[in-house]
């Protein structure tokens, strides 16, 4: 699972949300089988994008598939962020299979 944390400027939220729908299409086209955008209830200017792909290798391939048009959407999203920041990216790898194997021993 990949998450990106976006601190969005309040006046840029409508544009950010519009661009996020384009980003959803890009993520799904490039292999994501799950995608969602979440807004923090305690900090309404804080959004988390989360998406899932089949494997770590598939995610690495996504980086190779970024087109100029895809990058333009990401650049426009970054312009919506506070303090000209960039998204904070986190990568998670499932451990459920490892956990199940360990518990069976």
C-alpha positions as CSV (number, residue, x, y, z in Angstrom):
1,X,0.0,0.0,0.0
2,X,1.3,3.4,-0.8
3,X,0.1,6.6,1.0
4,X,0.7,10.2,0.2
5,X,0.0,12.9,2.8
6,X,-1.0,16.2,1.3
7,X,-1.2,19.5,3.4
8,X,-3.6,21.4,1.1
9,X,-4.0,25.2,1.2
10,X,-7.7,25.9,2.1
11,X,-8.3,28.1,-0.9
12,X,-6.9,25.4,-3.2
13,X,-9.0,22.5,-2.0
14,X,-11.6,22.6,-4.8
15,X,-8.8,22.4,-7.4
16,X,-7.0,19.7,-5.4
17,X,-10.1,17.6,-5.3
18,X,-10.7,18.0,-9.0
19,X,-7.1,17.0,-9.8
20,X,-7.4,14.1,-7.4
21,X,-10.0,12.5,-9.6
22,X,-7.6,12.7,-12.5
23,X,-4.9,11.1,-10.3
24,X,-7.3,8.3,-9.4
25,X,-7.7,7.5,-13.1
26,X,-3.9,7.6,-13.5
27,X,-3.3,5.3,-10.5
28,X,-5.9,2.7,-11.7
29,X,-4.6,2.8,-15.3
30,X,-1.2,2.1,-14.0
31,X,-2.2,-1.0,-11.9
32,X,-3.8,0.2,-8.7
33,X,-6.7,-2.1,-7.7
34,X,-7.7,0.2,-4.7
35,X,-7.6,3.9,-4.5
36,X,-9.1,6.3,-2.0
37,X,-8.7,9.9,-0.9
38,X,-9.2,10.6,2.8
39,X,-9.6,13.9,4.7
40,X,-8.6,14.3,8.3
41,X,-11.6,15.3,10.5
42,X,-9.3,17.1,13.0
43,X,-7.2,18.9,10.3
44,X,-9.5,19.6,7.3
45,X,-6.5,20.8,5.2
46,X,-4.8,17.4,5.6
47,X,-5.6,14.7,3.0
48,X,-4.2,11.2,2.6
49,X,-4.2,9.4,-0.8
50,X,-4.0,5.6,-0.5
51,X,-3.7,3.1,-3.2
52,X,-2.8,-0.6,-3.5
53,X,-1.0,-2.6,-6.2
54,X,-0.3,-6.3,-6.5
55,X,3.3,-6.2,-5.4
56,X,6.3,-4.1,-4.7
57,X,7.6,-4.9,-8.1
58,X,4.4,-3.6,-9.7
59,X,4.8,-0.4,-7.8
60,X,8.3,0.0,-9.0
61,X,7.0,-0.5,-12.6
62,X,4.5,2.3,-12.0
63,X,7.4,4.7,-11.6
64,X,8.5,3.7,-15.1
65,X,5.1,4.4,-16.6
66,X,4.7,8.0,-15.5
67,X,4.0,10.0,-18.7
68,X,4.5,13.7,-19.2
69,X,0.8,14.2,-18.8
70,X,0.7,12.2,-15.6
71,X,3.6,14.3,-14.2
72,X,1.8,17.5,-15.2
73,X,-1.2,16.4,-13.0
74,X,1.1,15.6,-10.1
75,X,2.9,19.0,-10.5
76,X,-0.5,20.8,-10.5
77,X,-1.5,18.9,-7.3
78,X,1.8,20.0,-5.7
79,X,0.9,23.7,-6.5
80,X,-2.2,23.2,-4.3
81,X,-0.1,22.3,-1.2
82,X,0.7,24.7,1.6
83,X,4.2,26.2,1.8
84,X,5.1,24.8,-1.6
85,X,5.6,21.5,0.1
86,X,5.6,18.1,-1.5
87,X,3.5,15.0,-0.5
88,X,4.9,12.8,2.3
89,X,5.1,9.3,0.7
90,X,5.0,6.1,2.7
91,X,5.2,2.5,1.5
92,X,3.7,-0.5,3.3
93,X,4.2,-4.2,2.5
94,X,1.6,-6.7,3.7
95,X,2.8,-9.0,6.5
96,X,-0.4,-11.1,6.8
97,X,1.0,-14.2,5.0
98,X,4.1,-14.0,7.2
99,X,2.0,-13.6,10.3
100,X,-0.2,-16.5,9.5
101,X,2.9,-18.7,8.8
102,X,4.4,-17.7,12.1
103,X,1.3,-18.4,14.1
104,X,0.9,-21.9,12.6
105,X,4.4,-23.0,13.9
